[in-house]
């Protein structure tokens, strides 16, 4: 607990006299200790200013953590309007210095000076003139908050979905307010442990006497506030007065002094943030380093726990040296100093600071001593700044500048020399050293995604020297920077990055030469692995992953280890994991994380020398290349926490979004052994700052020591300049090396796959159930314009799919078959009816001629193969039997599924939901068609966009998804109204469902950006009519992709569109399903809507949307779809008044709480949803009801006045899951069970006779509150 003692000014003299009499002897002792410390520091070699500043820069993390804690407590008791400091600005125009609250030592480049004064701007208006150092003055209005300065450890900015904020940022803002006095504050440059003096000088700026009251309060992380006294000063006109407070800071850590000043009716206040060095934390780190060193040093005596009672050496000075024993003695010496420290010493603060610096120097010396080589290569470079790590890993948002440099010896005062900085304006990146340490690969360029040939990244090779150094000889000279021996290996307009030497002397790298886009960030090209000969010839593609491959490195066994992102019907955020392949691209296999949520992304994997373990950076999907450092031991498992050891324990492991770190950020880890690494690191929350990253050496406890900092630019990619053993050379598979190419292999190239037993991993599935395997291809998005995400379905997957065919499964569960090579394929186990039992929610890309074996379906990687020969192996491989429509055609809902609905279903499901339940016509909606949007809610489909959701990461049980479990198929199996599908129609329907309900067969959007047909003038005209004529019944706003019941277009005959027919009177040729809104076809609004629909229909026929383009050549364009006879007009529903009912939204609740609301008041919304939009459920819009968000509770006092409660309830947000409960006097009356967002609704109708207190509850269904909006539609209570 931080403690503070304060003495009034009038007591200071007596106190000092008393202390002098008490401490003469102890003072002499302190002089002796100080001399000892000085001698010790001198013997160790005093750190340079950069190192010392770095110690305190890193201490700012502890300070900020404490400040955030105490400010969180302070905010709870302080109204928001009173949280910005108010600084007195002299009304007479005198300039005054604003007291920058952060201690000077915690500014890495010195504390800024900020001066404020009242002045006239260029227009003669009185303003606050703000001067920050030598910069030009700015003007700001008085009495308005202004940012006086920013600290690099603060946030104050949202970036890429993350909130980089610090509460102490608000303490660096100020409201300048005119005051009748001027304040000059003299306070310590740095607060110290012990007694500190705070002096104030005030000047009366007016012509009248003035009384000023000063109050000082102390806040700390453990509690508070602590009142520290009050002083009152009287000043005559123009006079001055002084005050002084002596402040005693007793404990390490951060605190805050709050100075309140009252002058008449005006109040001012300003914060002063305090900090005392965390000596205990540094000493604890020294103990950890020593303990690890002792365990590694067989010649060292194990280090026992040390304390201040251990004896010093006879001469009182710790001996210097590199051994664990010497350092242990020095640590004991420091522990004794810590125990002997006394707050009563006149030099107490300096002594404590000396302890901190000596302990920091010892820690650094120990950690730097683990570096057993003499030269280090590294990059000077500004940080990358992309939305997602895969972008940083390849080519986006990387600011130019810097170069390749060398440090020798490897310590902060070593010599830095340029190696290569002469290639021009661009980014130097991706260093990879040959195992003989004689040459270096790198990428250079500016990383344009436009492929204009001017800014692309290319691979370069730099010769260092022909000498063959030992590890301790690696400090030999390099080629002079002004005449580097460098050659360009790759060329062309595409981007080549992340090179590495393969064991056969060729070069592998990542490249966007495949020309395909990231599926969910489709305005950026994705990278795959390529290889070429050392001279750039014989270019060949190693991987065809349609998503992304990045960060390759070479393992000692000769395989390429890399990070791979793919999300075939799985979480788009969670799966950027470690894979390995042979250097010819064959035998791709997961190494770690293919069913792990956190970490989302594993980057920069590097094998730990002499082990099979891998060190890597662990980061988030939406975030840059920063996070904790981890060690992966695949021998302990391939997923989950058990194989993973976090080496930076204070930095959180993130999921989809970066979790805020109060311990800084790591990047570029390079293992020296299992527990020691080089890295780049920034002691800030903002990873994009241009000059805060430096190179450090760290250990498994998170202790780090500075290796090198350049205060003008960030440093990255440390690379020891040492030899290493030559990796094992894996002989290429003859068929595995495809001919030189720049794109995927030919469609006719084959690979062979043997599945030994499909039932391995199919828990609960009886043998004999699986009769065949369906092979489906995820088709890459290649050769299209840039344009962001392209919608392919309403199920939150982004791919176009192709059914390549089916192969049989033998009675023993084995299958042996041909797979098209260089395709992204996956498999589904089918039963005798061709319905899905289980699906593979990952993709495999086999190389031409590759032969692979798998054990079963979703079996564990350690599962042993069955101890019997596979029946399928005794025969030649099967070739997939294509579907009736052929293996080359991708799935189109409008072409492949809608015709069978037109034949069997439209005769009943044509007009409106109250009569038909669902509408199954093919009228186009904004992005899809009506029947599609109706049916996807009645299928069991996978979801890629429930970020970090376990169901979308882990293997799911059989029958979780697909046609066998689909409610639609079960309904048809029961003989729904005599509907009987042919065999081919079942193939189409089941294949479409098992392909996860994909809608489009192509990525090309044509002239319809976002696939949206109602986004232009025609849609706007229709919405305007809707607002005038329809919204009084259907809701106050039109639009929205779920408004299929009115916002749709009959693309064959526009005049038959639902929005025109439903409100048109029968006498005028309409359906009159909404009453007779339009009595005749001459109604002006009807004609306006007809004109808009007609024009839209013409545009679609001339320039078809993707779904219509799939119909070309099929005859579907001109086919007439007959509608059934009109049902009788709907009777008007009984009014609420007739039923003696009252809408709950018209009653006053006793209490209401929502887990989230758009304006952050966390209150439910009346007749609107939680986003303040019209209420929607199940595709319908409701005028009355209550919108809320889990967790929610709304209480109404019924007091026994009502008989029934009724409502329609459901999840109102895609990807959410909620549960509704109704309580009457705390008795459960209704439980909805788990409801999916935008899925089926439930009706509530319960008795509330005698109920005095009605309680409506919404919970999150136990899986978190993400996307858990919930609506109580048409919620009402009735008298009878």
Secondary structure, DSSP 8 states (H G I E B T S, - for coil): ---EEEE-GGGHHHHHHHHHHHSHHHHHHHHHHHHHHHHHHHHH----HHHHHHHHHHHHHHHHHHHHHHHHHHHHTS-GGG-S-EEEEETT---EEE---S-GGGSTT----EEEEEEE-TTS-EEEEEEETTS--EEE-TTSEEE----TT---EEETTEEE--GGGGGGEEEEEEESEEEEEE--SS--SEEEEEEEEEEE-SSS-EEEEEEEEEEETTEEEEEEEEEEEEE-TT-EEEEEEEEEE-SSEEEEEEEEEEETTEEEEEEEEEEE--HHHHHHHHHHHHHHHHHH-TTS-------TTS---TTSS----SSHHHHHHHHHHHHHHHHH--TTSTTHHHHHHHHHHHHHHHHHHHHHTT---S-EEEEE---B--SBHHHHHHTSSB----EEEEEESSSTTSEEEEEE--S-SSEEEEEEE-TTSSEEEEEEE---SS--SSS--EEEEEE--S----GGGTT-----GGG-EEEE---SSS-EEEEEE-TTS-EEEEE-TT-BB-STTTTSB--EEEEE-TTS-S-EE----SSEEEEEEE-TTS-EEEEEE--TTS-TTT-EEEEEE-TTS---EEEE-TT--SSSEEEEEEE-TTSS-EEEEEE-SBS-S-BEEEEE-GGG-SSSSTTEEESSTTS---SSB----SS-EEEEEEESSSSEEEEEEESSS-TT-TT--EEEEEETTS-EEEEE--TTS-EEEEEE-------------TTTS--S-SS---TT-EEEEEES-TTTT-TT--TT---EEEEEEEE--BS----S-----SSS---EEEEEEEEE--TTS-EEEEEETTSEEEEEEE-TTS-EEEE--S-B---TT-EEEE-SSS--TT----SS--GGGGS--B--B--TT-SS-B--HHHHTHHHHHHHTTTTSSS-HHHHSS-----B-SSSBHHHHHHGGGS----S-STT-GGGTS---TTSSSTTT-HHHHHHHTTGGG----HHHHHHHHHHHHTTT---S----TTSGGG-SSSSHHHHHHHHHHHHHTHHHH-S----TT-TTTS-B-SS-GGG-HHHHTTB-GGGTS--TT-SSBSSTT-HHHHHHHHHHHHHHHHHHHS--HHHHTTTTTTGGG-----------------TTTTTEEEGGGS--SEEE-S--TTSS---EESS-TTSS-EEETTEEESSEEEEESSEEEEEE-TT--SEEEEEEEE-STT-EEEEEEEETTEEEEE---EEBTS--EEEEEE-TT-SEEEEEEE-TTS-STT-EEEEEEEEEE--
